[in-house]
Amino acid sequence: MLEHHFGAVLLSHLITATPVPGLGDHVTPVEVRFQARAVTAVDDYLVTGRAGNGAVHHLSIAVRRRPRLAISDSSSVELMQSFLTTLQQQWAYLRAGRWHLALAVAAPFPRAASLQALTTAAVAAGSAGVFRSRVSEPGRLNKSAHRVLSDLKALIAAAVGSGAPDSGVAPDDLAWRLLAHLSVLELRLEGVRPVDRTAAVERLQPLAARQGTADGDAFFSRLRECANDYAPAGATVTRESLLQALRDAPFVRDETPSAASAIPRPRRGRAAASKLPRLLWSREGLLRPGACQPRVHDGTLLVVDGHVLHAFDTASGERLWQPKPVGYANQPPVDGTTVFASAIGNTLRPRDIRSGLESGPRIERCAAGQAACDRGTLYVPDLHGVLHVYDTASGRCLWSWPPEPAASSFLETPRVVGDAVFVTWAGSGASGPWALQALDIDKRRPRWTEPIRLASAQRWLAGADRVHVISAEPGEETPWLRTYDVRNGALLRREQLPAPVVDRPTASPKTLHLAHQDGHVSSWNALTGENRWTVRVAKALRARPVVAGEQVLITSWAPGRLFALDDATGAVAWDAPARPAASFEAPAYVAGHTAWAVSRAGGLQGWDLQTHRRLPGIDAGLFWDPAAQGIPQLRDGVLYIVTKNGSLHAIRLDAPQPHQQQPLPQSCPNQHRQLR
């Protein structure tokens, strides 16, 4: 069958991670669904891929050997109904270039050239009115193309008359919408010279065991057998599941990584330890006192300094572009190489992160300080409490969602976890309850029948399976830890905590660690919500725990010490005081086999996690206000920090990996042990 031959071709693109025609040359296929009628109106195939920025793209493909595309043919009317239904359901994604349509036909197809001429003209026109005007010009289209266009309009009218949605537009406009988003794929998979099959074999050869033509041919034949099995079942296939299905085929190269011998790490003697920490560069006088801590993106440091945004190169510390205005202390979201900087008038301006130049359409009238980016998608509320979701490349709105009952505004920036975006808002009035809802990104609707509603919430954390909320009951000071099922929002467990929580929870796939103001540290099973252990290590804590392998590191306020707790039992494995004596207000940093912490005295001190030996540090100068400026980031072994007086420093805490090594700027000697 032509459909199964084409299914094998799609599988060849999937397993080799090469672009699928119609999906986009910048998109890597990650999933192929057979008999996709259950999830989209267009049957046969739904191909899903990801662009470089993580944006999800879909291609709905209808396979027809030689469709007549005439109103007298019932199968053509059904085909058009499926296209029109998808046009209505996915119009926002089609306009944004995130959803695509394709008609795959067997070559030679007499009407293919005319259809392709029409699709090219529709894309170039950019609107139904311009398209209608251009095709009416003498000589613009040949007679065959005019005939196909006339038949297509009649077919659209027949499909609408049979119950297909018209999207509220005239048949001429529907014709343009379809043509502007349709690819016509001529399949050459049959006959004596199946060139598409030959191209697939060539594509598969690098993955074949002996990388020869014979193995590539056998590889494709096996994919054809897989397609025969997948089609009746309506299977959804990923590259991983396909490789698993082919694991016993002798002509497929085994991609299982071989067990490589561990590279021995040189012992940290005094000579090695004395080289770290190392000041890579320092910039003084560029920022105002109290500027926020930098955020690292794609080799760029973004620093919010009051009402302006600065950008510096991570390697040299050089300024990349002149400061840009932003809303006060608004941390801008970043999508790949684009930063969305808030501006006066509740507007988000997309700027190239390296040049600072505007790089796309602006998002107007939004709560710019509550914007978040994830995988090519921007999530931002408007000024009336409605969440809007935009494609970052085109600036087009993909979908919107208002809380019910209506809320005047959201409480914080939306958080994206997996395939859901979590939003919080308050009910009407100052005493209204706190509410949390999970929105399914693919289905564009709430995942839970009712939101989680509590009197208030101190902290909350969403994971792949559970949502954890820390909240006190009215009139109580000691909070409770509530664990909910992320799929339906059902409450699974409720446990009272020993004291209010410091900062945000520290999560790993199986555990949840909390620091408490009264000096307790508690550990919880992330799946069941059960307490694993609770210990008191100090009189007061002000920083969250940090996981370092099989230990949990906690820096204490009183007394000023670093504690290493056994993750299994909570027992203190070892501890060390701050020198000189001072409190810790920020969490520890883990860099390779070392741990580092900055005390309130401004000193950076480190310890070897294997020997527990103290390492040389930086004695003074690293003062900042965590409550006002935030917590500095450690990226690739380098700590980037803005001090209280506005100085910006880059300090290496761990030896760089080969791909990270950079020359030390000549202006920054490495022997400094104090910073201003």
Stockholm file with secondary structure:
# STOCKHOLM 1.0

chainA/1-676         MLEHHFGAVLLSHLITATPVPGLGDHVTPVEVRFQARAVTAVDDYLVTGRAGNGAVHHLSIAVRRRPRLAISDSSSVELMQSFLTTLQQQWAYLRAGRWHLALAVAAPFPRAASLQALTTAAVAAGSAGVFRSRVSEPGRLNKSAHRVLSDLKALIAAAVGSGAPDSGVAPDDLAWRLLAHLSVLELRLEGVRPVDRTAAVERLQPLAARQGTADGDAFFSRLRECANDYAPAGATVTRESLLQALRDAPFVRDETPSAASAIPRPRRGRAAASKLPRLLWSREGLLRPGACQPRVHDGTLLVVDGHVLHAFDTASGERLWQPKPVGYANQPPVDGTTVFASAIGNTLRPRDIRSGLESGPRIERCAAGQAACDRGTLYVPDLHGVLHVYDTASGRCLWSWPPEPAASSFLETPRVVGDAVFVTWAGSGASGPWALQALDIDKRRPRWTEPIRLASAQRWLAGADRVHVISAEPGEETPWLRTYDVRNGALLRREQLPAPVVDRPTASPKTLHLAHQDGHVSSWNALTGENRWTVRVAKALRARPVVAGEQVLITSWAPGRLFALDDATGAVAWDAPARPAASFEAPAYVAGHTAWAVSRAGGLQGWDLQTHRRLPGIDAGLFWDPAAQGIPQLRDGVLYIVTKNGSLHAIRLDAPQPHQQQPLPQSCPNQHRQLR
#=GR chainA/1-676 SS CHHHHHHHHHHHHHHHTCCCTTTCTTEEEEEEEESGGGTSSSCSEEEEEEETTCCEEEEEEEECSSCCCCTTCHHHHHHHHHHHHHHHHTHHHHHTTSEEEEEEEESSCTTHHHHHHHHHHHHHHCSHHHHHHHHTSTTSSCHHHHHHHHHHHHHHHHHHHTTCCCTTSCHHHHHHHHHHTEEEEEECCSSSCCHHHHHHHHHHGGGBSSCSHHHHHHHHHHHHHHHHHHHHHTCEEEHHHHHHHTTTCTTBCCCCCCCCCCCCCCCCCHHHHTTCSEEEEEECSSSCTTCCCCEEETTEEEEEETTEEEEEETTTCCEEEEEEECSTTCCCCEETTEEEEEETTTEEEEEETTTCCBCSCCBCSBCGGGCEEETTEEEEEBTTSCEEEEETTTCCEEEEECCSSCCSCBSSCCEEETTEEEEEEECSSTTCCEEEEEEETTTTEESSSSCEEESCCSEEEECSSEEEEEECCTTCSSCEEEEEETTTCCEEEEEECSSCEEEEEEECSSEEEEEETTSEEEEEETTTCCEEEEEECSSBCCSCCEEETTEEEEECSBSCEEEEEETTTCCEEEEEECSSSCCBCSCCEEETTEEEEEBTTSCEEEEETTTCCEEEEECBCCCCCHHHHCCCEEETTEEEEECTTSCEEEEECSCCCGGGCCCCCTTSCTTCCBCC
#=GC SS_cons         CHHHHHHHHHHHHHHHTCCCTTTCTTEEEEEEEESGGGTSSSCSEEEEEEETTCCEEEEEEEECSSCCCCTTCHHHHHHHHHHHHHHHHTHHHHHTTSEEEEEEEESSCTTHHHHHHHHHHHHHHCSHHHHHHHHTSTTSSCHHHHHHHHHHHHHHHHHHHTTCCCTTSCHHHHHHHHHHTEEEEEECCSSSCCHHHHHHHHHHGGGBSSCSHHHHHHHHHHHHHHHHHHHHHTCEEEHHHHHHHTTTCTTBCCCCCCCCCCCCCCCCCHHHHTTCSEEEEEECSSSCTTCCCCEEETTEEEEEETTEEEEEETTTCCEEEEEEECSTTCCCCEETTEEEEEETTTEEEEEETTTCCBCSCCBCSBCGGGCEEETTEEEEEBTTSCEEEEETTTCCEEEEECCSSCCSCBSSCCEEETTEEEEEEECSSTTCCEEEEEEETTTTEESSSSCEEESCCSEEEECSSEEEEEECCTTCSSCEEEEEETTTCCEEEEEECSSCEEEEEEECSSEEEEEETTSEEEEEETTTCCEEEEEECSSBCCSCCEEETTEEEEECSBSCEEEEEETTTCCEEEEEECSSSCCBCSCCEEETTEEEEEBTTSCEEEEETTTCCEEEEECBCCCCCHHHHCCCEEETTEEEEECTTSCEEEEECSCCCGGGCCCCCTTSCTTCCBCC
//
